[in-house]
Amino acid sequence: MPIYVLLTKLSPGLSQQMKERAQLGRTWLDQVKKTCPEVKFISHYALLGQFDFLDIYEAPDEKTAAKVSIISQANGASQAQSLPAIPYKQYLDLIREI
């Protein structure tokens, strides 16, 4: 199944709700699992930079990946980008084909 990377930036209002962060994250994850049960999360990270969170997940197609981003925005993200990710070995194989 294809791998995607989700980069999320919280809205300023949500960024200030640090005490509720665990519950807000659980609500988001529950909604993703309900709406897109085929999505399999691999890793979750908090970031200190331009984005607040990075999630690595598998999804069957780009439409499902788009749903994950849309759910993030519906739950208070000011930015949410799902990007396709290619394992490095496969990337090297692609280079050899050129």
BADO-510518 format. One record per residue: residue number from 1; chain; x, y, z of N, C-alpha, C, CB in turn. Coordinates in nm, 4 decimals. Glycine has a CB too. Layout:
ATOM   resi   chain     n.east    n.north       n.up    ca.east   ca.north      ca.up     c.east    c.north       c.up    cb.east   cb.north      cb.up
ATOM    NUM       A          X          Y          Z          X          Y          Z          X          Y          Z          X          Y          Z
...
END
This chain:
ATOM   resi   chain     n.east    n.north       n.up    ca.east   ca.north      ca.up     c.east    c.north       c.up    cb.east   cb.north      cb.up
ATOM      1       A     0.0860    -0.1175     0.0000     0.0000     0.0000     0.0000     0.0906     0.1237     0.0000    -0.0979    -0.0001     0.1240
ATOM      2       A     0.0533     0.2290    -0.0743     0.1347     0.3504    -0.0790     0.1502     0.4160     0.0591     0.0728     0.4499    -0.1765
ATOM      3       A     0.2638     0.4814     0.0769     0.2941     0.5508     0.2025     0.2770     0.7005     0.1798     0.4393     0.5177     0.2528
ATOM      4       A     0.2210     0.7684     0.2796     0.2014     0.9127     0.2755     0.2562     0.9742     0.4034     0.0518     0.9481     0.2572
ATOM      5       A     0.2966     1.1005     0.3912     0.3420     1.1791     0.5055     0.2444     1.2946     0.5203     0.4908     1.2303     0.4871
ATOM      6       A     0.1882     1.3098     0.6395     0.0966     1.4193     0.6684     0.1694     1.5220     0.7544    -0.0324     1.3677     0.7396
ATOM      7       A     0.1774     1.6457     0.7042     0.2341     1.7567     0.7800     0.1187     1.8455     0.8242     0.3392     1.8372     0.6952
ATOM      8       A     0.1104     1.8723     0.9535    -0.0024     1.9473     1.0085     0.0458     2.0681     1.0878    -0.0884     1.8570     1.0972
ATOM      9       A    -0.0166     2.1809     1.0627     0.0052     2.3029     1.1397    -0.1270     2.3383     1.2046     0.0588     2.4206     1.0498
ATOM     10       A    -0.1276     2.3457     1.3370    -0.2508     2.3778     1.4085    -0.2861     2.5253     1.3941    -0.2376     2.3415     1.5562
ATOM     11       A    -0.4151     2.5542     1.4028    -0.4588     2.6934     1.4039    -0.4094     2.7572     1.5341    -0.6155     2.7045     1.3905
ATOM     12       A    -0.3927     2.8891     1.5364    -0.3432     2.9541     1.6583    -0.4266     2.9225     1.7825    -0.3394     3.1034     1.6379
ATOM     13       A    -0.5583     2.9133     1.7674    -0.6437     2.8817     1.8821    -0.6154     2.7439     1.9401    -0.7890     2.8905     1.8420
ATOM     14       A    -0.5987     2.6451     1.8537    -0.5682     2.5098     1.9009    -0.4277     2.5000     1.9580    -0.5846     2.4096     1.7878
ATOM     15       A    -0.3356     2.5764     1.9034    -0.1983     2.5735     1.9536    -0.1919     2.6149     2.0996    -0.1091     2.6643     1.8700
ATOM     16       A    -0.2851     2.6968     2.1428    -0.2863     2.7451     2.2806    -0.3553     2.6473     2.3759    -0.3550     2.8800     2.2873
ATOM     17       A    -0.4193     2.5433     2.3254    -0.4909     2.4463     2.4088    -0.4010     2.3260     2.4389    -0.6215     2.3999     2.3388
ATOM     18       A    -0.2857     2.3502     2.4967    -0.1888     2.2433     2.5226    -0.2434     2.1346     2.6147    -0.0633     2.3015     2.5829
ATOM     19       A    -0.3187     2.1731     2.7144    -0.3707     2.0755     2.8115    -0.4680     1.9774     2.7476    -0.4394     2.1474     2.9268
ATOM     20       A    -0.5366     2.0208     2.6411    -0.6338     1.9357     2.5724    -0.5734     1.8609     2.4543    -0.7504     2.0188     2.5248
ATOM     21       A    -0.4441     1.8741     2.4312    -0.3792     1.8177     2.3132    -0.4031     1.6681     2.2983    -0.2313     1.8445     2.3187
ATOM     22       A    -0.3903     1.5928     2.4064    -0.4091     1.4474     2.3970    -0.5521     1.4129     2.3528    -0.3781     1.3805     2.5331
ATOM     23       A    -0.6508     1.4797     2.4100    -0.7899     1.4512     2.3734    -0.8204     1.4965     2.2316    -0.8857     1.5189     2.4710
ATOM     24       A    -0.7693     1.6117     2.1915    -0.7912     1.6594     2.0551    -0.7288     1.5637     1.9532    -0.7331     1.8008     2.0380
ATOM     25       A    -0.6104     1.5142     1.9841    -0.5444     1.4178     1.8967    -0.6212     1.2874     1.8877    -0.4039     1.3909     1.9452
ATOM     26       A    -0.6739     1.2412     1.9996    -0.7525     1.1173     2.0023    -0.8799     1.1340     1.9202    -0.7873     1.0775     2.1479
ATOM     27       A    -0.9459     1.2483     1.9331    -1.0678     1.2757     1.8561    -1.0377     1.2718     1.7067    -1.1277     1.4129     1.8952
ATOM     28       A    -0.9266     1.3350     1.6654    -0.8859     1.3345     1.5247    -0.8588     1.1922     1.4768    -0.7608     1.4220     1.5044
ATOM     29       A    -0.7815     1.1170     1.5544    -0.7467     0.9803     1.5146    -0.8710     0.8919     1.5057    -0.6462     0.9197     1.6138
ATOM     30       A    -0.9620     0.9057     1.5997    -1.0864     0.8278     1.5960    -1.1672     0.8594     1.4706    -1.1710     0.8556     1.7213
ATOM     31       A    -1.1722     0.9871     1.4332    -1.2471     1.0253     1.3128    -1.1806     0.9694     1.1870    -1.2584     1.1789     1.3029
ATOM     32       A    -1.0470     0.9733     1.1812    -0.9771     0.9160     1.0659    -1.0059     0.7667     1.0576    -0.8243     0.9415     1.0752
ATOM     33       A    -0.9968     0.6962     1.1702    -1.0203     0.5513     1.1703    -1.1631     0.5169     1.1301    -0.9903     0.4931     1.3079
ATOM     34       A    -1.2592     0.5990     1.1708    -1.3992     0.5738     1.1360    -1.4245     0.6015     0.9874    -1.4926     0.6607     1.2230
ATOM     35       A    -1.3700     0.7117     0.9376    -1.3937     0.7526     0.7997    -1.3091     0.6739     0.6996    -1.3658     0.9002     0.7848
ATOM     36       A    -1.1872     0.6395     0.7413    -1.0914     0.5715     0.6519    -1.0327     0.4493     0.7239    -0.9765     0.6697     0.6071
ATOM     37       A    -1.1128     0.3464     0.7459    -1.0633     0.2313     0.8226    -0.9465     0.1593     0.7572    -1.1744     0.1337     0.8441
ATOM     38       A    -0.9251     0.1805     0.6286    -0.8159     0.1151     0.5581    -0.6805     0.1823     0.5828    -0.8452     0.1129     0.4103
ATOM     39       A    -0.6802     0.3023     0.6416    -0.5562     0.3739     0.6703    -0.4842     0.3064     0.7872    -0.5847     0.5235     0.7023
ATOM     40       A    -0.3538     0.2857     0.7694    -0.2713     0.2255     0.8743    -0.1611     0.3247     0.9107    -0.2106     0.0879     0.8277
ATOM     41       A    -0.1630     0.3736     1.0350    -0.0608     0.4680     1.0794     0.0662     0.3932     1.1168    -0.1113     0.5515     1.1988
ATOM     42       A     0.1777     0.4477     1.0753     0.3085     0.3889     1.1009     0.3783     0.4622     1.2146     0.3951     0.3921     0.9740
ATOM     43       A     0.3788     0.5964     1.2099     0.4472     0.6769     1.3116     0.3786     0.8113     1.3281     0.5950     0.6971     1.2748
ATOM     44       A     0.3890     0.8663     1.4498     0.3382     0.9998     1.4814     0.4521     1.0769     1.5482     0.2100     0.9932     1.5746
ATOM     45       A     0.4709     1.2013     1.5066     0.5765     1.2842     1.5660     0.5250     1.4250     1.5914     0.7008     1.2887     1.4744
ATOM     46       A     0.5683     1.4849     1.7012     0.5498     1.6274     1.7246     0.6751     1.6959     1.6722     0.5245     1.6598     1.8776
ATOM     47       A     0.6581     1.8119     1.6095     0.7704     1.8831     1.5486     0.7899     2.0190     1.6139     0.7484     1.8997     1.3977
ATOM     48       A     0.9098     2.0672     1.6081     0.9429     2.2010     1.6554     0.9918     2.2804     1.5348     1.0512     2.1973     1.7704
ATOM     49       A     0.8984     2.3364     1.4619     0.9347     2.4071     1.3396     0.8116     2.4605     1.2705     1.0123     2.3161     1.2457
ATOM     50       A     0.8164     2.4655     1.1389     0.7076     2.5214     1.0590     0.5763     2.4451     1.0795     0.7457     2.5203     0.9112
ATOM     51       A     0.5842     2.3131     1.0972     0.4654     2.2306     1.1202     0.4684     2.1779     1.2631     0.4579     2.1130     1.0181
ATOM     52       A     0.3503     2.1442     1.3147     0.3388     2.0944     1.4520     0.3487     1.9426     1.4615     0.2081     2.1397     1.5118
ATOM     53       A     0.2988     1.8728     1.3586     0.2959     1.7267     1.3639     0.3307     1.6663     1.2293     0.1591     1.6776     1.4090
ATOM     54       A     0.3871     1.5471     1.2350     0.4168     1.4679     1.1168     0.3645     1.3276     1.1438     0.5710     1.4674     1.0834
ATOM     55       A     0.2818     1.2792     1.0546     0.2278     1.1435     1.0653     0.2645     1.0686     0.9381     0.0720     1.1447     1.0876
ATOM     56       A     0.3114     0.9468     0.9539     0.3431     0.8606     0.8411     0.2385     0.7497     0.8404     0.4903     0.8027     0.8503
ATOM     57       A     0.1761     0.7296     0.7259     0.0685     0.6311     0.7198     0.0596     0.5678     0.5816    -0.0648     0.6957     0.7565
ATOM     58       A    -0.0081     0.4555     0.5756    -0.0370     0.3873     0.4500    -0.1835     0.4104     0.4161    -0.0046     0.2346     0.4592
ATOM     59       A    -0.2091     0.4351     0.2891    -0.3454     0.4518     0.2401    -0.3531     0.3897     0.1005    -0.3874     0.6035     0.2377
ATOM     60       A    -0.4684     0.3393     0.0618    -0.4782     0.2715    -0.0672    -0.4631     0.3632    -0.1883    -0.6088     0.2016    -0.0758
ATOM     61       A    -0.4940     0.4926    -0.1724    -0.4895     0.5832    -0.2877    -0.4874     0.7283    -0.2409    -0.6102     0.5588    -0.3812
ATOM     62       A    -0.4699     0.8179    -0.3387    -0.4589     0.9599    -0.3053    -0.5906     1.0194    -0.2565    -0.4104     1.0373    -0.4256
ATOM     63       A    -0.7037     0.9633    -0.2957    -0.8322     1.0138    -0.2462    -0.8447     0.9890    -0.0959    -0.9499     0.9468    -0.3215
ATOM     64       A    -0.8022     0.8731    -0.0514    -0.8059     0.8430     0.0918    -0.7077     0.9337     0.1666    -0.7722     0.6933     0.1173
ATOM     65       A    -0.5902     0.9545     0.1087    -0.4920     1.0451     0.1704    -0.5487     1.1869     0.1807    -0.3598     1.0461     0.0888
ATOM     66       A    -0.6215     1.2292     0.0786    -0.6848     1.3615     0.0821    -0.7865     1.3696     0.1953    -0.7530     1.3925    -0.0526
ATOM     67       A    -0.8605     1.2630     0.2186    -0.9572     1.2609     0.3296    -0.8873     1.2819     0.4633    -1.0346     1.1278     0.3313
ATOM     68       A    -0.7710     1.2201     0.4808    -0.6966     1.2365     0.6062    -0.6609     1.3839     0.6256    -0.5677     1.1484     0.6065
ATOM     69       A    -0.6152     1.4505     0.5205    -0.5835     1.5932     0.5294    -0.7079     1.6762     0.5587    -0.5184     1.6413     0.3997
ATOM     70       A    -0.8178     1.6442     0.4926    -0.9423     1.7191     0.5124    -0.9929     1.7017     0.6551    -1.0498     1.6734     0.4118
ATOM     71       A    -0.9833     1.5820     0.7098    -1.0242     1.5593     0.8485    -0.9380     1.6429     0.9420    -1.0141     1.4093     0.8852
ATOM     72       A    -0.8099     1.6549     0.9121    -0.7206     1.7379     0.9933    -0.7657     1.8838     0.9910    -0.5752     1.7263     0.9428
ATOM     73       A    -0.7998     1.9323     0.8726    -0.8460     2.0703     0.8625    -0.9801     2.0896     0.9316    -0.8565     2.1119     0.7166
ATOM     74       A    -1.0664     1.9907     0.9234    -1.1968     1.9989     0.9898    -1.1828     1.9980     1.1420    -1.2861     1.8829     0.9452
ATOM     75       A    -1.0695     1.9498     1.1910    -1.0459     1.9439     1.3355    -0.9500     2.0530     1.3828    -0.9908     1.8074     1.3737
ATOM     76       A    -0.9367     2.1597     1.3056    -0.8639     2.2764     1.3535    -0.7256     2.2997     1.2981    -0.8532     2.2679     1.4948
ATOM     77       A    -0.6817     2.2203     1.2030    -0.5512     2.2463     1.1422    -0.5638     2.3641     1.0458    -0.4975     2.1196     1.0683
ATOM     78       A    -0.4707     2.4566     1.0526    -0.4717     2.5660     0.9559    -0.4054     2.5213     0.8255    -0.3997     2.6904     1.0135
ATOM     79       A    -0.3190     2.4195     0.8343    -0.2564     2.3598     0.7161    -0.2468     2.2099     0.7369    -0.1156     2.4211     0.6891
ATOM     80       A    -0.2716     2.1353     0.6317    -0.2555     1.9895     0.6360    -0.2184     1.9441     0.4954    -0.3869     1.9170     0.6872
ATOM     81       A    -0.1021     1.8817     0.4845    -0.0533     1.8352     0.3549    -0.0229     1.6868     0.3627     0.0723     1.9143     0.3110
ATOM     82       A    -0.0837     1.6086     0.2749    -0.0485     1.4676     0.2624     0.0367     1.4527     0.1378    -0.1758     1.3762     0.2558
ATOM     83       A     0.1578     1.4053     0.1568     0.2532     1.3912     0.0470     0.2858     1.2445     0.0258     0.3819     1.4716     0.0750
ATOM     84       A     0.2937     1.2002    -0.1006     0.3352     1.0618    -0.1236     0.4816     1.0458    -0.0854     0.3125     1.0207    -0.2715
ATOM     85       A     0.5148     0.9313    -0.0290     0.6528     0.9018     0.0107     0.6962     0.7719    -0.0578     0.6657     0.8900     0.1673
ATOM     86       A     0.8172     0.7736    -0.1097     0.8718     0.6565    -0.1779     0.9864     0.6031    -0.0932     0.9198     0.6912    -0.3238
ATOM     87       A     0.9838     0.4759    -0.0558     1.0974     0.4201     0.0179     1.2279     0.4451    -0.0600     1.0767     0.2674     0.0429
ATOM     88       A     1.3341     0.4741     0.0125     1.4593     0.5155    -0.0499     1.5111     0.4137    -0.1504     1.5638     0.5396     0.0558
ATOM     89       A     1.5026     0.2856    -0.1190     1.5497     0.1830    -0.2124     1.4709     0.1892    -0.3434     1.5374     0.0424    -0.1492
ATOM     90       A     1.3404     0.2068    -0.3349     1.2594     0.2182    -0.4558     1.2954     0.3453    -0.5341     1.1096     0.2183    -0.4197
ATOM     91       A     1.3269     0.4505    -0.4634     1.3689     0.5753    -0.5267     1.4977     0.5516    -0.6068     1.3902     0.6868    -0.4199
ATOM     92       A     1.5923     0.4815    -0.5459     1.7173     0.4503    -0.6165     1.6917     0.3637    -0.7390     1.8154     0.3796    -0.5226
ATOM     93       A     1.5982     0.2698    -0.7270     1.5617     0.1862    -0.8423     1.5055     0.2707    -0.9558     1.4592     0.0795    -0.8010
ATOM     94       A     1.4249     0.3707    -0.9220     1.3695     0.4617    -1.0243     1.4806     0.5377    -1.0953     1.2703     0.5613    -0.9607
ATOM     95       A     1.5792     0.5822    -1.0212     1.6915     0.6552    -1.0797     1.7657     0.5671    -1.1797     1.7878     0.7041    -0.9696
ATOM     96       A     1.7847     0.4424    -1.1444     1.8552     0.3500    -1.2337     1.7795     0.3294    -1.3647     1.8764     0.2153    -1.1643
ATOM     97       A     1.6494     0.3417    -1.3613     1.5678     0.3229    -1.4814     1.5762     0.4402    -1.5781     1.4241     0.3006    -1.4425
ATOM     98       A     1.6254     0.5508    -1.5327     1.6297     0.6714    -1.6175     1.7577     0.6730    -1.6995     1.6199     0.8003    -1.5315
END
